[in-house]
């Protein structure tokens, strides 16, 4: 393991501990949930595990922490027995380009499922037909806060999704320092001018995999339109599950037949093999395997590595924008990018950023 990987792992471990601590505090202080319920939402097995974690992280027992925090200035008790949500401040390492991330998510927001208003991202976590429940991530000054509902599964699982989506395991200080030294010309200047560009991840692995195929060789706007059509046609207002896509003629939405059949085949694989499609090696195995499906090419696989696998070194060297900005061939782009490792995914964000700025000028 090299120095950069060791540093990155240390950042992840520190952030995970911070998140665990903040979530436990929020659950104990903002609610009157039982200790067993707090343990479940914190991702701990039972009340005993909660005791151990709280003493390790906070040097206190859960009951002591709740007691010390429970009396307000007016003598009333804080914490709501009927609380349906908690708020957690999210740890950020290094610079964070809020505008880049929120604009990225805004341009890809799914109708009826996601909404982005300024620096506020919302995701519906309830199913269509149920009372709507929304998760919310908001910027306040130089911080991000997640408002996590407690009625749609364990809070720690929602928090994990937020961390992936907002790329909060990255350390921009390390990444930016490397890129400023390694990138050429205009890209080097972008790394100086826009520190903290992040690579937004996947809220849901299957959803992102399908959207990667829908987005092949079309604009972001068209890819998002196709995703919204799939939601209406096959999901009834939710993003369709694998079993809802495996037997569909998806090309009817307005795409080449091979591409539509590729999505159906991929859906069948996920349904049959029960792929979890979270970040890491399991998702990388899935991405490698789908290369055998007709209609799925290297660009799609590399895009999935960016957002689904969360591979910091993923680089779609045959991306049309990459080739246009670098004015080169796929082979030459791949060769050039070797000097940007292990942060090529973040170098790609600077390439896309420059392309976006140029579009705005014309």
Residue pairs with C-beta under 8 A, 6 or more apart in sequence:
1 9
4 174
4 178
4 342
5 342
7 171
7 174
8 170
8 171
8 174
8 312
11 93
11 169
11 170
11 171
11 174
12 169
14 91
15 91
15 93
15 163
15 168
15 169
17 57
18 91
19 88
19 90
19 91
19 159
19 163
20 42
20 43
20 53
20 57
21 57
21 58
22 88
22 89
22 91
23 41
23 42
23 86
23 88
23 155
23 156
23 159
24 38
24 42
24 50
24 53
24 54
24 57
24 58
24 62
25 58
25 65
25 69
26 86
26 87
26 88
27 33
27 38
27 41
27 42
27 86
27 155
28 38
28 54
28 62
28 65
28 66
28 69
28 79
29 65
29 66
29 69
29 70
29 78
29 79
30 78
30 79
30 80
30 83
30 86
30 87
31 38
31 79
31 80
31 81
31 83
31 86
31 150
32 79
32 80
32 81
32 83
33 41
33 81
33 83
33 150
35 47
35 50
35 62
35 63
36 46
36 47
38 47
38 50
38 62
39 45
39 46
39 47
39 49
39 50
40 154
41 150
41 154
41 155
41 156
42 50
42 53
42 155
42 156
43 154
43 156
43 157
44 50
44 53
47 62
50 62
51 61
51 62
54 60
54 61
54 62
54 65
55 61
58 65
60 68
66 79
69 78
69 79
70 77
70 78
70 79
71 77
71 78
72 78
83 150
84 149
84 150
84 151
85 147
85 148
85 149
85 150
86 147
86 148
86 150
86 155
87 145
87 146
87 147
87 148
88 145
88 146
88 148
88 159
89 143
89 144
89 145
90 137
90 143
90 144
90 145
90 146
90 162
90 163
90 166
90 168
91 168
92 142
92 143
92 144
92 168
93 168
93 170
93 171
93 172
93 173
94 170
94 171
94 172
94 173
94 174
94 175
94 176
94 195
94 196
95 172
95 173
95 176
95 195
95 196
96 142
96 144
96 172
96 196
96 198
97 194
97 195
97 196
97 197
97 198
98 119
98 139
98 144
100 194
100 196
100 197
100 198
100 349
100 353
101 166
101 167
101 198
101 200
102 116
102 118
102 119
102 121
102 139
104 200
105 114
105 116
105 121
105 165
105 200
106 116
107 220
107 221
107 224
108 211
108 220
108 223
108 224
109 115
109 116
109 224
110 224
110 227
110 228
110 231
110 239
111 228
111 231
112 124
112 128
112 231
112 237
113 123
113 124
113 231
113 238
113 239
114 121
114 122
114 123
114 124
115 121
115 122
116 122
119 138
119 139
120 136
120 137
120 138
120 139
121 136
121 137
121 138
122 134
122 135
122 136
122 137
123 134
123 135
123 203
124 132
124 133
124 134
124 135
125 133
125 134
125 135
125 149
125 152
125 153
125 158
126 132
126 133
126 151
126 152
127 238
128 236
128 237
128 238
133 149
133 151
133 152
134 149
135 146
135 147
135 148
135 149
135 158
135 162
136 146
136 147
137 144
137 145
137 146
137 147
137 162
137 165
137 166
138 144
138 145
138 147
144 166
144 168
146 158
146 159
146 162
148 155
148 158
148 159
148 162
149 155
149 158
152 158
161 203
161 204
162 168
163 169
164 201
164 202
164 203
164 278
164 279
164 310
165 200
165 201
165 202
165 203
166 198
166 200
166 201
167 198
167 199
167 200
167 201
167 310
169 310
170 198
170 199
170 312
170 346
172 195
172 196
172 197
172 198
175 312
175 343
175 346
176 191
176 195
176 196
178 340
178 343
179 187
179 188
179 191
179 340
179 343
179 346
179 347
179 350
180 188
180 191
180 192
182 339
182 340
182 347
183 190
183 191
183 340
183 347
183 350
184 336
186 354
187 347
187 350
187 351
187 354
190 350
190 353
190 354
191 350
194 350
194 353
197 346
197 349
197 350
197 353
198 346
198 349
199 306
199 307
199 310
199 312
199 345
199 346
199 348
199 349
200 307
201 279
201 307
201 308
201 310
202 208
202 277
202 279
202 307
202 308
202 310
204 239
204 277
205 275
205 276
205 277
205 278
205 279
205 283
205 308
206 241
206 242
206 267
206 270
206 275
206 277
207 239
208 304
208 307
208 308
209 266
209 270
209 277
209 286
209 290
209 304
209 308
210 227
210 230
210 239
210 240
210 245
210 263
210 266
210 267
211 223
211 227
212 300
212 303
212 304
212 307
212 308
213 259
213 262
213 263
213 266
213 295
213 296
213 300
214 223
214 226
214 227
214 230
214 255
214 259
214 263
215 222
215 223
215 226
215 303
216 259
216 297
216 299
216 300
218 226
226 253
226 254
226 255
227 239
229 253
229 254
230 239
230 240
230 245
230 250
230 253
231 237
231 238
231 239
231 240
233 248
233 252
233 253
234 240
234 244
234 245
234 248
235 241
235 244
241 271
242 267
242 268
242 270
242 271
243 267
243 271
244 267
245 263
245 264
245 267
246 264
246 267
246 268
246 271
247 264
248 260
248 264
249 260
249 264
250 259
250 260
250 261
250 263
250 264
251 257
251 259
251 260
251 261
252 260
253 260
256 295
258 294
258 295
259 295
260 295
261 294
261 295
262 293
262 294
262 295
262 296
265 293
266 290
266 293
266 296
269 275
269 286
269 289
269 290
270 277
270 286
275 282
275 283
275 286
276 282
277 283
277 286
277 308
279 308
279 309
279 310
280 309
280 310
283 304
283 308
283 309
284 305
284 309
284 311
287 301
287 304
287 305
287 308
287 309
288 301
290 296
290 301
291 298
291 301
298 316
298 318
299 316
299 318
299 319
302 314
302 315
302 316
302 317
302 319
303 316
305 311
305 314
305 345
306 314
306 316
306 345
306 348
311 345
312 342
312 343
312 344
312 345
312 346
313 341
313 342
313 343
313 344
313 345
314 344
314 345
314 348
315 334
315 337
315 340
315 344
315 345
315 347
315 348
316 322
316 348
317 330
317 331
317 333
317 334
317 337
318 330
318 333
319 348
321 351
321 352
321 355
322 333
322 348
322 351
323 329
323 330
323 333
324 355
325 351
325 354
325 355
326 332
326 333
326 336
326 351
328 336
337 344
337 347
340 347
